[in-house]
Amino acid sequence: MTTSSGAARPGARASRGRAGASVPKPDHPDDPTLVGRLNALLERIETPLTTYHLLLSTTIALTVFGLVMVMSAASIRTYTVFFAQLRFALIGAVLAFVASRIPTLWWKRMALPALLLAIALQALTHVPGLGVTVNGNRNWIRIGGQQLQPSEFAKLAIIVFGAAVLARKRHVIGQFWHALIPLVFPAAIVLLGLQLLGSDLGTGMVLLAIVAGMLFAAGVSSRLFVAAGALGAAAVAVMTLSSGNRMGRITAWAGDSCATNLDLCRQVMNGHYASPTAAGGASARARAGRSGAGCPSPPTTSSWRSSARSSACRAPCWCWPSSPCSASRATASCAAPTTSLCASAPPG
């Protein structure tokens, strides 16, 4: 039924639709192939909450994986470190649940105050009596007997602030200056400067990665990333070459400085102990034995790991605190204590 002008009334269109006279065909008809079924599955799971569920599941998986790794490493001596990390993970889970219930409007209102608080806390690391230097990085503060790392709060603050800014500028994000101000400058630059002032290059690179990821997700032009990437790579190279601590870590990883710089190469040495079949593992143990330095403690529980069995039972010489390796033992068979432990352990 039509009106005098010939246009169909909405009710008439709806009735024809309900009667099945005009049913639109799907854009993608059923495809019996594997690719077609996969596309249909992806279309069904593509909902506004898909990204949220992916982030949530990835975060949970990484947290659980990290806890398992800490428990595996701590089980040789004590579970104290593991329980401390588990406590922090549970506290973080509770705080994350509370944060998920805060309305978006409140997050936008807290963005600028959170950024200013992060900058103030990061500046406290350079105040005498409050700032603490750890491994050459002045990125900690001690208040009331508790030692805190303000850069962890800075990462959260820059995410909240960046999300609020980019959401407000989503229609002009393609313009160069709108993409940079105020997220990159002054917010990220000020935080990065305070962190680099404390010689914490690693945390500064993480902060830059967070900002770059947010800008990329917001649709900023790739030309900006090319220019910023080249400038950032040059700055990282200069700061690495000008720092003895950073160059010492690189030398310990790629060179043979374990005999002269035990503190920097301790992690590398223990990695070789845990992987005796890896390239260079046996030679690294032999070098450590000849130097008489960096001997790790033996396993003290009956919970033998495959890496511990391999290192203790297959290495030419395993270092013990009571009897450090010497040049003569480096090529000899296992000493008596090691042999007895190896005999009682399951085959590796």
C-alpha positions in Angstrom: 0.0 0.0 0.0 1.4 3.4 -1.0 0.6 7.0 -0.4 -0.5 9.5 -3.1 3.2 10.3 -3.7 3.9 6.7 -4.4 6.2 6.2 -1.3 5.7 3.0 0.7 4.5 3.5 4.3 6.9 2.2 7.0 4.2 -0.1 8.3 3.8 -1.6 4.8 7.5 -2.2 4.5 7.7 -3.9 7.9 4.8 -6.2 7.1 6.3 -7.3 3.8 9.6 -7.9 5.7 7.8 -10.0 8.3 5.9 -11.9 5.6 9.3 -12.9 4.1 8.6 -11.2 0.7 11.9 -9.2 0.9 14.6 -10.8 3.0 18.1 -9.4 2.4 20.7 -12.0 1.5 23.9 -12.3 3.7 27.0 -10.6 2.3 28.9 -13.8 2.8 26.9 -17.0 2.0 27.8 -20.2 3.8 31.1 -21.5 2.6 31.7 -25.2 3.3 35.5 -24.8 3.0 37.8 -24.5 6.0 38.6 -20.8 5.2 34.9 -20.0 4.9 34.2 -21.6 8.3 37.1 -19.7 9.9 35.9 -16.4 8.5 32.4 -17.1 9.8 33.8 -17.9 13.2 35.8 -14.7 13.3 32.7 -12.7 12.3 30.8 -14.2 15.2 33.4 -13.5 17.8 34.1 -10.0 16.6 32.2 -8.0 19.2 32.9 -4.7 21.1 34.3 -6.8 24.0 36.7 -8.9 21.9 39.6 -6.6 22.5 38.9 -6.5 26.2 38.8 -10.3 26.5 42.0 -10.6 24.6 43.8 -8.2 26.8 42.4 -9.8 29.9 43.4 -13.3 28.9 46.9 -12.2 27.8 47.5 -10.4 31.1 46.3 -13.4 33.2 48.5 -15.8 31.1 51.6 -13.6 31.5 51.0 -13.2 35.2 50.6 -16.9 35.8 53.6 -17.7 33.6 55.7 -15.3 35.5 54.7 -16.7 38.9 55.5 -20.2 37.7 59.0 -19.1 36.6 59.6 -17.4 39.9 58.4 -20.5 41.8 60.6 -22.7 39.7 63.7 -20.6 40.4 62.9 -20.0 44.1 62.2 -23.7 44.9 65.9 -24.6 45.0 66.3 -22.6 48.2 63.2 -21.0 49.6 59.7 -20.0 48.5 59.9 -16.6 50.2 60.4 -14.7 46.9 57.6 -16.6 45.2 55.1 -15.8 48.0 56.1 -12.2 47.9 55.4 -12.1 44.1 52.1 -14.0 44.6 51.0 -11.4 47.2 51.7 -8.6 44.8 49.9 -10.4 42.0 46.8 -10.9 44.2 46.8 -7.2 45.2 47.1 -6.2 41.6 44.2 -8.4 40.6 42.0 -6.8 43.3 43.0 -3.3 42.2 42.4 -4.2 38.5 38.9 -5.4 39.4 38.2 -2.1 41.2 39.6 -0.1 38.3 37.3 -2.0 35.8 34.3 -0.7 37.8 35.3 2.9 37.7 33.3 4.9 35.1 35.1 6.2 32.0 34.3 9.8 32.9 36.2 9.5 36.2 39.2 8.1 34.4 39.2 11.2 32.1 39.0 13.5 35.2 41.9 11.7 36.9 44.1 11.7 33.8 45.8 15.1 34.4 46.1 14.8 38.2 47.6 11.3 37.8 50.2 12.6 35.4 51.2 15.5 37.6 51.5 13.1 40.6 53.7 10.8 38.5 56.0 13.7 37.6 56.2 14.8 41.2 57.0 11.2 42.4 59.6 10.8 39.7 61.3 14.1 40.7 61.6 12.8 44.3 64.1 10.3 43.1 66.6 13.1 42.7 66.0 14.6 46.2 68.9 13.8 48.6 67.7 11.6 51.4 64.7 10.2 49.4 66.3 9.0 46.2 67.9 5.5 46.2 70.4 4.2 43.6 70.1 0.5 42.7 72.6 -1.0 40.2 73.6 2.4 38.9 70.0 3.6 38.4 68.6 6.3 40.6 64.9 5.3 40.1 63.8 4.5 43.6 62.5 6.4 46.7 62.5 5.4 50.3 59.6 6.7 52.4 58.8 5.3 55.9 61.1 2.4 55.5 59.4 1.3 52.2 61.3 1.4 48.9 59.1 2.4 45.9 59.8 2.8 42.2 57.8 5.8 40.9 58.4 4.8 37.3 55.8 2.0 37.7 53.1 4.6 38.6 54.4 6.8 35.7 53.6 4.0 33.2 50.0 3.8 34.4 49.6 7.6 34.5 50.9 8.1 30.9 48.4 5.4 29.7 45.4 7.0 31.3 46.5 10.5 30.2 47.3 9.4 26.7 43.9 7.6 26.4 42.0 10.7 27.5 44.0 13.0 25.1 43.8 10.7 22.1 40.1 10.0 22.6 39.4 13.8 22.6 41.6 14.4 19.5 40.5 11.4 17.5 39.1 13.6 14.7 42.4 15.6 14.3 44.9 12.9 15.2 46.2 12.9 11.6 47.6 16.4 12.1 51.3 16.5 13.2 51.1 18.9 16.1 47.9 17.4 17.4 49.5 14.0 17.5 52.5 15.4 19.5 50.9 17.9 21.9 50.4 17.3 24.8 51.0 13.5 25.0 54.5 13.4 23.5 55.4 16.9 24.6 55.4 17.8 27.3 54.0 14.8 29.1 56.2 11.9 27.9 59.3 14.1 27.4 59.2 15.3 31.0 58.8 11.8 32.4 61.5 10.4 30.1 63.9 13.2 31.0 63.5 12.5 34.7 64.1 8.8 34.2 67.2 9.3 32.0 68.5 11.8 34.6 68.6 8.9 36.9 70.4 6.7 34.3 67.4 4.4 33.9 67.5 3.8 30.2 65.5 0.5 30.3 62.5 2.1 31.9 62.7 5.1 29.6 62.6 2.7 26.6 59.5 1.0 28.0 57.8 4.4 28.5 58.6 5.3 24.8 57.2 1.9 23.7 53.9 2.6 25.6 53.5 6.0 24.0 54.4 4.7 20.5 51.9 1.9 20.9 49.1 4.2 21.8 49.9 6.6 18.9 50.0 3.7 16.5 46.6 2.4 17.8 45.2 5.9 17.4 46.1 6.0 13.7 49.0 8.4 13.7 50.9 8.7 10.4 53.7 6.2 9.9 56.1 9.0 8.9 56.1 10.2 12.4 57.2 6.8 13.7 60.1 6.6 11.1 61.5 10.0 12.2 61.0 9.3 15.9 62.5 5.8 15.6 65.7 7.0 13.9 66.1 9.8 16.5 65.4 7.4 19.4 67.8 4.8 18.1 70.6 7.3 17.9 69.9 8.6 21.4 69.9 5.0 22.8 73.2 4.3 21.1 74.8 7.4 22.6 73.5 6.7 26.1 74.6 3.1 25.9 78.1 3.9 24.7 78.6 6.6 27.3 77.6 4.4 30.2 80.1 2.0 31.7 77.4 0.0 33.5 75.5 -0.6 30.3 78.6 -1.4 28.2 79.8 -3.8 31.0 76.5 -5.7 30.7 76.9 -6.0 26.9 80.5 -7.1 27.3 79.6 -9.7 29.9 76.9 -11.0 27.5 79.0 -11.1 24.3 82.6 -11.3 25.7 84.7 -13.1 28.3 84.8 -10.7 31.2 83.6 -13.1 33.9 87.0 -13.3 35.6 87.2 -9.6 36.1 83.6 -8.4 36.5 81.7 -11.1 38.4 78.7 -8.9 39.4 77.8 -8.0 35.8 78.2 -11.5 34.4 76.6 -13.5 37.2 73.3 -13.8 35.3 75.0 -14.9 32.1 77.1 -17.5 34.0 74.0 -19.0 35.7 72.3 -19.1 32.4 75.1 -21.2 31.0 75.0 -23.4 34.1 71.3 -24.1 33.5 71.9 -24.9 29.8 75.0 -27.0 29.6 74.1 -28.3 26.1 73.8 -24.8 24.7 76.6 -23.5 22.5 79.5 -22.4 24.6 77.9 -23.7 27.9 80.7 -26.1 28.8 83.4 -23.7 27.9 81.8 -21.0 30.0 81.8 -23.4 33.0 85.4 -24.3 32.4 86.4 -20.6 32.2 84.5 -19.9 35.4 86.2 -22.9 37.0 89.7 -21.7 36.0 89.0 -18.2 37.3 87.8 -19.6 40.6 85.0 -17.0 40.7 81.2 -17.0 40.5 80.6 -20.6 41.8 76.9 -21.0 42.3 75.5 -22.9 45.3 74.5 -26.5 44.8 70.8 -27.5 44.8 69.6 -28.0 48.4 66.3 -29.8 47.8 65.3 -33.2 46.4 63.2 -31.4 43.8 65.6 -31.8 40.9 65.1 -29.8 37.8 66.4 -31.1 34.5 68.7 -28.1 34.2 70.1 -28.7 37.7 70.6 -32.4 36.9 72.4 -31.5 33.7 74.6 -28.9 35.2 75.6 -30.9 38.3 75.9 -34.4 36.7 77.2 -33.7 33.2 79.5 -30.7 33.7 83.3 -31.4 33.8 83.4 -29.5 37.1 80.7 -28.2 39.4 81.7 -25.3 41.7 80.9 -25.6 45.4 81.3 -22.9 48.0 83.5 -25.2 50.2 85.7 -26.2 47.4 86.0 -23.8 44.5 87.0 -25.0 41.1 90.6 -25.0 40.2 92.4 -25.3 36.9 93.2 -29.0 37.6 89.6 -29.9 38.5 88.2 -28.1 35.4 89.2 -31.1 33.2 88.6 -33.8 35.9 85.5 -35.8 36.6 83.0 -34.8 39.3 84.2 -34.6 42.8 82.9 -37.0 45.4 80.1 -34.7 46.8 78.8 -34.1 43.2 79.0 -37.8 42.3 77.0 -38.8 45.3 74.3 -36.3 44.6 74.3 -37.3 40.9 73.8 -40.9 41.9 70.8 -40.1 44.1 69.2 -38.0 41.4 66.9 -39.3 38.7 68.5 -39.7 35.3 68.7 -36.3 33.5 
